[in-house]
Amino acid sequence: MDLVKEYNRIVCESLCDKPGEIRSYPVRITGTDYKPGMPVIEKIEEVLQLASKMT
């Protein structure tokens, strides 16, 4: 998880409010009615664990 946060910090440094942190507020996609769901830390960790087993 720390490595993913560090990648996010580097990539989003000038684009995000809090680069390297998991989003804790709702967002919208400009030009659409779509509203992405809030991230769930447990699900993110689960996906990262599954991904690490694939390598």
C-alpha positions in Angstrom: 0.0 0.0 0.0 2.8 2.4 0.8 4.4 1.9 -2.6 1.1 2.7 -4.3 0.6 5.8 -2.2 4.1 6.9 -3.2 3.4 6.4 -6.9 0.2 8.4 -6.5 2.1 11.2 -4.7 4.6 11.5 -7.5 2.1 11.3 -10.3 -0.5 13.6 -8.8 1.8 16.0 -7.1 0.5 19.0 -9.0 -2.9 17.6 -9.9 -4.5 16.5 -6.6 -5.4 18.2 -3.4 -3.7 15.6 -1.3 -1.3 13.5 -3.4 -0.4 10.2 -1.9 -3.6 10.0 0.2 -6.8 8.0 -0.4 -9.6 10.3 -1.4 -11.9 11.1 1.5 -14.4 13.4 -0.2 -16.9 12.9 -3.1 -15.9 13.9 -6.6 -17.7 14.3 -10.0 -16.6 13.8 -13.5 -16.9 17.0 -15.5 -19.4 16.8 -18.4 -21.2 13.7 -17.1 -23.7 12.8 -14.4 -21.4 10.0 -13.2 -20.2 10.2 -9.5 -17.5 7.7 -8.6 -18.1 5.9 -5.3 -16.0 6.6 -2.3 -12.8 4.4 -2.0 -12.9 1.7 0.6 -9.5 1.1 2.1 -10.2 -2.6 2.8 -11.1 -3.2 -0.8 -8.0 -1.4 -2.0 -5.8 -3.5 0.2 -7.6 -6.7 -1.0 -7.0 -5.8 -4.6 -3.3 -5.0 -3.9 -2.8 -8.3 -2.2 -4.3 -10.1 -5.1 -2.2 -8.2 -7.5 1.0 -9.0 -5.6 0.2 -12.7 -5.9 0.1 -12.4 -9.7 3.8 -11.4 -10.0 
